[in-house]
Amino acid sequence: MYATSADWKVNDGTWSTDQEKTMTAKMKSLGALHWFFIHTGDDTGRSVVVWPDKETAHAGLTTVRDEAAAEIGNTITATCEGEVNGF
């Protein structure tokens, strides 16, 4: 398994449950095994995604990060990724 994470700045100040449901469905359609969004502050959050492998992750992220930024209006401020160990 492979995991990716992105820190987000919520530019319009809102994040709804409907957006979370939409993003969960989108991530799963792109091959994600699990997708989480952690609210880290009033206008910040972190997404954590577990993928079956690096190739699936990179294919999905190319699509979703650009679309998410455009559709929701949020900005990625940092990213990280790597192999998941211990499972």
C-alpha positions, 0 to 999 in steps of 0.5 A: 500500500501507498499513502499520500497526504496534502495540507490544505488552506480553505480559502473560502472559510467553509468545508461542508459534509456534502463536500466530504461525501463528494470527495470520498466518492471521487477518491474511491472512483480513482482507486483510493482504498481510504480517504480522510480529511482532518480539520487542523484549524479554522481554515486548514485541513489535511487529507490522507489517502491510502492507495493500493500502490504508487502508480494508482496514487499518482494517476489519481492525484494528477486528476483530483488535486487540480480538480479539487483546487479548482472546484472547491477553491482551496490551496495545497500548502504541503504534500508528502507520500510514501509506502505504508509499512506494518499492515 
